[in-house]
Amino acid sequence: MFRVLPVDTPTLGDRSYLVHDGTSAFVVDPQRDIDRVLDLAAAEGVTITHVFETHIHNDYVTGGHALARATGAAYHVNADDPVTFDRVPVRDGDVVAVGDLLRVRAIATPGHTFTHLSYALRVAGVQVAVFSGGSLLYGAVGRPDLLGPAHTHDLVHHQYRSAHRLAGDLPDSAGVYPTHGFGSFCSAGQSDATASTIGAEKRTNPALTKAERTFVDDLLAGLDAWPAYYAHMAPANSAGPAAPDLSQPERADAEQLRKRLAGGEWVVDLRHRVAFAAGHVAGTLNFGLDGSFATYLGWLVPWGTPLTLLAETPDQVAEAQRELARIGIDRPAAQATGDPAGWAGDHGLESFPRATFGDLAQVRHHRPVVILDVRRHLEHAEARIDGAVHIPLHDLPARLGDVPEGEVWVHCAAGYRASIAASLLAAGGRQVVAVDDDFTAAAGAGLPVSRVAA
């Protein structure tokens, strides 16, 4: 008898796993905020005796080192990973006993990184699962380009062969439990699947259904940018990060907020984009908690810039703080809760309009406007409004001067990124309208949309 319990982090597109036999447990790829894992183990009444890392992560700060220290568990990391902390080194073929029933075998599966390991689980002599990290995902594989272009060619071929190794070594009935692939930028492709087996992946995964050359060409053609903060994750993870300090940051009043803004710090409004557009403190930026908050904030903010968080409630500040700790932004400089009028003090609020693609189509017939598309390159290549200026959101802070003069109507795919972009432009003194609409409505609204031929 065994249980596999996922610990989801949907905002980063990742899963960790707690696996146990009713008494002893192991954890695979825990996130930084280990209290979630500790609480789950306590609820299950099991003792965590082992922690396994599939690889040195690029998209989040691991909680593995801190979890092992908190529980006394053995911390298993590839022997070839250049870490600076004590760990129990593992290599291809090593088998680790967890309790009386569970046996975990390390399998070298390079591709996402050169030293990537997957972990096959045998229970009472039966091969039942594999924890595949950033190797074999649901309908995809992990990206092979995160270590830089000099290594991408070798890694993408490794990724193909690693997928075939797992498919050949494990029975069709074995469950597949990846770390990435639920929206993570570490995934080369996405799937709606929430569970899978080796047999299912043999039927559907491009790494297992396509010839190697076709797989390689298709995968490389589908790669786009990844968040800038990824550059800081591997060094942090190689150093053995501690558990985060999630205590409440100091409170800032209206005068302090103005001083922070004047000093070039980032003051981030966590409210929904509708509320932000209706009224906000001048110079603040909108990264709503309803979207991929940490991904985009971590991507855009100059690393090390002090952050102040504005929210309606303390719980929202705490949620944002937890999200930021997962990517290595440990301590916001300050926080304030309540409503924007209180944050502004004696100063008035600013606002900007929201609109639909139908509104944009109508206004273009009456006056010239700048249409700014802040989607990523692959999105823009697939379909775009003719005449729109394309600057991906992650490039916008450094390219604000490239946005033509005039009233700027900014759009993305569904409105979240457009609000971030609109707040950046408004903070720079530009007249903006945020298109809060689904891009699929653009053509039906009468806008000239060019699409890639099917």
C-alpha positions in Angstrom: 0.0 0.0 0.0 1.4 3.4 -0.9 0.1 6.9 -1.7 1.4 9.6 -4.0 0.2 13.0 -2.9 1.0 16.0 -5.2 1.7 19.4 -3.8 0.7 21.8 -6.5 2.1 25.3 -7.2 -0.1 26.3 -10.1 1.2 29.9 -10.3 4.6 28.5 -11.3 3.3 25.5 -13.1 5.0 22.9 -10.9 4.3 19.9 -8.7 6.1 18.4 -5.8 5.3 15.0 -4.4 5.0 13.4 -1.0 5.0 9.6 -1.2 4.5 7.2 1.7 3.6 3.7 2.8 1.6 4.7 5.8 4.7 5.2 8.0 7.7 6.4 6.1 7.7 9.0 3.4 9.9 10.6 0.8 9.5 14.0 -1.0 10.5 14.8 -4.6 11.4 18.4 -5.7 9.8 20.4 -2.8 9.2 24.1 -3.2 10.7 26.7 -1.0 7.7 27.0 1.4 8.2 23.7 3.1 5.4 24.3 5.6 3.0 22.9 3.1 4.9 19.6 2.9 5.3 19.4 6.7 1.6 20.0 7.2 0.7 17.3 4.7 3.1 14.8 6.3 1.6 15.6 9.7 -1.9 15.1 8.4 -1.0 11.8 6.9 0.7 10.7 10.1 4.0 9.8 8.4 7.7 10.6 8.9 9.7 12.1 6.0 12.9 10.1 5.9 14.2 11.1 2.4 14.2 14.0 0.0 15.1 13.7 -3.7 16.0 16.4 -6.2 15.6 15.5 -9.9 17.8 18.4 -10.9 19.2 21.8 -10.0 16.0 23.8 -10.7 15.9 26.8 -13.0 12.4 28.1 -12.2 12.2 28.1 -8.4 14.2 28.0 -5.3 14.2 24.6 -3.8 12.9 23.7 -0.4 14.8 20.4 -0.4 17.8 21.5 1.7 15.6 23.2 4.3 13.2 20.3 4.4 16.0 17.8 5.0 17.4 20.0 7.8 14.0 20.4 9.4 13.2 16.7 9.4 16.6 15.0 9.6 15.8 13.3 6.2 18.6 12.2 3.9 18.9 14.7 1.1 19.6 13.0 -2.3 21.2 15.1 -5.0 23.1 13.9 -8.1 26.7 13.2 -7.1 27.8 15.2 -10.2 26.0 18.4 -9.3 28.4 21.1 -8.1 26.6 22.0 -4.8 28.3 23.6 -1.8 26.3 21.8 0.9 26.3 18.3 2.4 24.0 15.8 0.7 23.7 12.1 0.1 25.1 11.7 -3.5 23.2 9.5 -5.9 24.0 8.2 -9.4 22.4 6.3 -12.1 21.3 2.8 -10.9 21.5 3.6 -7.1 18.6 2.2 -5.2 17.4 3.8 -1.9 15.2 2.0 0.5 12.4 4.1 2.1 10.8 2.1 4.9 10.1 -1.6 4.5 8.1 -1.4 1.2 9.4 1.5 -1.0 12.4 1.3 -3.2 13.6 4.3 -5.2 15.9 3.8 -8.2 17.8 6.7 -9.7 17.8 6.8 -13.5 20.1 9.2 -15.5 17.8 11.2 -17.8 19.8 14.1 -19.1 18.1 16.6 -21.4 16.6 19.3 -19.2 20.1 19.5 -17.5 23.1 17.4 -18.0 22.8 15.8 -14.6 19.1 15.3 -14.5 17.8 12.2 -12.6 14.4 10.6 -12.6 13.4 8.3 -9.8 11.5 5.0 -10.4 9.4 3.7 -7.5 9.1 0.0 -6.8 6.6 -1.2 -4.2 6.7 -4.8 -2.9 8.7 -5.7 -6.0 6.4 -4.0 -8.5 7.5 -1.0 -10.6 4.6 1.4 -10.1 5.7 5.0 -10.9 8.5 7.3 -12.0 9.1 10.8 -10.8 10.4 12.3 -14.0 11.1 15.9 -13.0 11.9 17.9 -16.1 12.4 14.8 -18.3 9.3 13.1 -19.6 6.2 15.4 -19.0 2.6 15.0 -19.9 2.6 15.2 -23.7 5.9 17.1 -23.7 9.4 17.2 -22.2 11.4 19.8 -20.2 13.1 22.5 -22.1 16.7 21.8 -23.3 17.8 25.4 -23.8 17.9 26.8 -20.3 21.7 26.2 -19.9 22.4 28.4 -22.9 22.6 28.0 -26.7 26.0 26.3 -26.5 24.4 23.3 -24.9 20.9 23.2 -26.5 21.9 20.9 -29.4 23.3 18.2 -27.1 20.6 18.5 -24.5 17.7 18.2 -26.9 19.1 14.9 -28.3 19.7 13.8 -24.7 16.1 14.6 -23.9 14.8 12.4 -26.7 16.9 9.5 -25.7 16.1 9.9 -22.0 12.4 9.7 -22.8 13.0 6.5 -24.7 15.0 5.1 -21.9 12.1 5.7 -19.4 9.6 4.2 -21.9 11.9 1.2 -22.4 12.8 0.6 -18.8 9.3 0.9 -17.2 6.1 -0.9 -17.7 3.2 0.7 -19.5 1.2 0.7 -16.2 3.7 2.8 -14.3 2.4 6.2 -13.4 4.3 9.3 -14.6 4.8 12.1 -12.1 6.6 15.1 -13.5 7.6 18.3 -11.7 7.1 20.6 -14.7 4.4 20.8 -17.4 1.5 22.5 -15.7 2.2 26.0 -17.0 5.9 26.1 -16.2 8.2 27.9 -18.6 10.6 24.9 -18.0 8.3 22.8 -20.2 8.7 22.6 -24.0 5.0 22.4 -24.7 2.0 22.1 -22.5 -0.8 19.6 -22.0 -4.2 19.7 -20.3 -3.5 16.2 -18.8 -3.5 15.9 -15.0 -2.3 12.3 -14.8 -0.6 9.8 -17.1 1.2 6.5 -17.4 4.2 5.3 -19.5 1.8 3.6 -21.8 -0.3 6.7 -22.4 2.9 8.7 -23.1 4.0 6.1 -25.6 0.8 6.8 -27.5 0.8 10.6 -27.3 4.1 12.2 -26.4 6.0 13.6 -29.3 9.3 12.4 -27.8 8.0 8.9 -28.1 5.9 9.1 -31.3 8.2 11.1 -33.6 11.5 10.4 -35.3 14.4 12.0 -33.5 15.1 14.6 -36.2 11.4 15.6 -36.4 11.1 15.8 -32.7 14.2 18.0 -32.4 13.2 20.4 -35.2 9.7 20.8 -33.9 10.7 21.3 -30.3 13.4 23.9 -31.1 10.9 25.8 -33.3 8.5 26.0 -30.4 10.8 27.6 -27.9 10.3 31.1 -26.7 11.8 33.4 -24.0 11.9 32.3 -20.4 11.7 34.5 -17.3 14.9 36.6 -16.5 14.9 35.5 -12.9 15.8 31.9 -14.0 19.4 33.1 -14.1 19.4 33.4 -10.3 17.8 30.1 -9.5 20.6 27.6 -10.1 23.2 29.5 -8.1 20.7 29.8 -5.2 19.9 26.1 -5.4 23.5 25.1 -5.6 24.2 26.9 -2.4 21.5 25.1 -0.3 18.8 27.8 0.4 17.3 28.1 3.8 13.6 28.2 4.5 12.1 31.7 3.8 11.2 34.3 6.3 7.4 34.8 5.8 6.8 37.2 8.7 5.0 40.4 7.8 7.0 43.2 6.3 7.0 46.7 7.9 4.0 48.9 7.1 4.3 51.9 4.9 2.1 55.0 5.1 1.3 57.4 2.2 4.3 59.6 2.8 6.6 56.6 2.9 5.1 55.2 -0.3 5.8 58.5 -2.1 9.4 58.4 -0.9 9.9 54.9 -2.1 8.4 55.8 -5.5 10.6 58.9 -5.7 13.7 56.7 -4.9 13.1 54.4 -7.8 11.7 51.5 -5.9 8.9 49.4 -7.2 5.5 49.8 -5.5 3.3 46.9 -6.7 -0.5 47.0 -6.5 -1.8 43.4 -6.2 -5.4 44.2 -6.9 -7.3 42.9 -9.9 -6.7 44.9 -13.1 -10.3 46.3 -13.1 -9.8 47.9 -9.7 -6.4 49.1 -10.5 -7.5 50.8 -13.7 -10.4 52.5 -11.9 -8.0 54.2 -9.3 -4.4 53.8 -8.2 -1.5 55.7 -6.7 0.5 57.4 -9.4 3.6 55.5 -10.3 2.5 52.2 -8.9 2.6 49.0 -11.0 -0.2 46.4 -11.3 0.7 42.8 -10.9 -2.6 41.2 -9.9 -2.6 38.2 -7.6 -5.2 36.6 -9.9 -2.6 35.8 -12.6 1.0 34.6 -12.8 2.0 37.3 -10.4 5.5 36.0 -9.3 6.5 34.9 -12.8 5.9 38.3 -14.4 7.1 40.4 -11.5 10.2 38.3 -11.1 10.7 38.6 -14.9 10.4 42.3 -15.1 11.8 43.8 -11.9 15.5 44.7 -12.0 16.9 42.0 -9.6 17.5 43.4 -6.2 15.1 46.4 -6.5 13.2 46.9 -3.2 9.6 46.0 -3.5 6.6 47.4 -1.6 3.3 45.4 -1.8 -0.1 47.1 -1.8 -3.2 44.9 -1.2 -6.7 45.1 0.2 -6.0 42.6 3.0 -3.0 41.2 5.0 -3.8 37.7 3.6 -3.2 39.0 0.1 0.2 40.4 1.1 1.1 37.1 2.7 0.1 35.2 -0.4 2.3 37.5 -2.6 5.2 37.2 -0.2 5.0 33.4 -0.3 4.9 33.5 -4.1 8.0 35.8 -4.2 9.9 33.7 -1.8 9.6 30.7 -4.2 11.6 32.6 -6.7 14.2 34.0 -4.3 12.7 37.4 -3.6 12.8 36.9 0.1 11.7 40.1 1.9 9.5 42.9 0.5 10.8 46.2 1.7 7.3 47.2 3.0 3.6 46.7 2.6 0.3 48.5 3.0 -3.3 47.3 3.1 -6.7 48.9 2.7 -7.8 51.0 -0.2 -5.9 53.2 -2.7 -7.3 56.5 -1.3 -5.5 55.7 2.0 -2.3 54.9 0.1 -2.4 58.2 -1.8 -3.0 60.3 1.3 -3.5 64.0 0.3 -2.7 63.2 -3.4 -5.4 62.2 -5.8 -5.6 58.9 -7.6 -4.9 58.2 -11.2 -6.8 55.9 -13.6 -6.9 54.8 -17.2 -9.7 53.3 -19.4 -10.3 49.7 -20.1 -11.7 48.6 -23.5 -12.5 45.6 -25.7 -11.2 44.8 -29.2 -14.6 46.1 -30.5 -13.9 49.4 -28.9 -10.5 49.5 -30.5 -12.0 48.7 -33.9 -14.4 51.6 -33.6 -11.9 54.2 -32.4 -9.5 53.4 -35.3 -12.1 54.7 -37.7 -12.1 58.1 -35.9 -8.6 58.9 -34.9 -5.1 57.4 -35.1 -3.9 55.4 -32.1 -0.9 53.3 -31.2 -1.7 49.6 -30.9 0.9 47.9 -28.7 1.0 44.1 -28.6 2.9 42.8 -25.5 2.5 39.0 -26.2 5.5 36.8 -26.6 7.2 36.2 -30.0 5.5 32.9 -30.8 2.1 34.3 -30.0 2.7 37.3 -32.2 4.0 35.1 -35.0 0.9 32.9 -35.0 -1.6 35.8 -35.3 -1.3 39.6 -35.0 -3.2 42.8 -35.7 -1.8 44.5 -38.8 0.0 47.7 -37.9 0.4 46.9 -34.3 3.7 47.6 -32.6 5.1 44.4 -31.0 7.2 44.7 -27.9 6.9 41.6 -25.6 6.1 42.5 -22.1 9.4 41.2 -20.7 11.2 43.6 -23.0 9.0 46.6 -22.3 10.7 48.1 -19.2 13.9 48.6 -21.3 12.0 49.7 -24.4 9.5 52.2 -23.2 11.2 54.7 -25.5 10.4 52.6 -28.5 6.6 53.0 -28.0 5.5 55.6 -30.6 4.0 58.9 -29.3 0.3 59.1 -29.0 -2.5 57.3 -27.2 -1.5 53.7 -26.6 -4.0 50.9 -26.7 -2.2 47.9 -25.2 -3.3 44.3 -25.6 -2.1 40.8 -24.8 -4.0 37.5 -25.1 -6.5 38.0 -22.3 -5.9 41.2 -20.4 -3.5 40.3 -17.5 -0.3 41.3 -19.2 -1.9 44.3 -20.9 -2.7 45.7 -17.4 1.0 45.3 -16.4 2.1 47.0 -19.5 -0.5 49.8 -19.2 0.7 50.5 -15.6 4.3 50.7 -16.8 3.4 53.1 -19.5 1.1 55.2 -17.2 3.9 55.4 -14.6 6.1 56.9 -17.4 3.5 59.5 -18.1 1.9 58.0 -21.2 -1.8 58.1 -22.1 -3.0 54.5 -22.2 -6.0 52.3 -22.7 -5.8 48.7 -21.5 -7.6 46.2 -23.8 -9.1 43.8 -21.3 -10.4 41.2 -23.8 -9.6 37.9 -25.4 -7.4 38.1 -28.5 -9.6 35.6 -30.3 -12.3 38.4 -30.4 -10.0 40.7 -32.4 -10.9 39.5 -35.9 -14.6 39.2 -35.2 -14.5 42.8 -34.0 -13.4 43.9 -37.5 -9.7 44.4 -36.8 -7.3 43.3 -39.5 -5.7 40.1 -38.1 -3.0 38.3 -40.0 -2.6 34.6 -39.2 -0.1 31.9 -40.0 -1.5 29.7 -42.8 -2.6 26.3 -41.5 
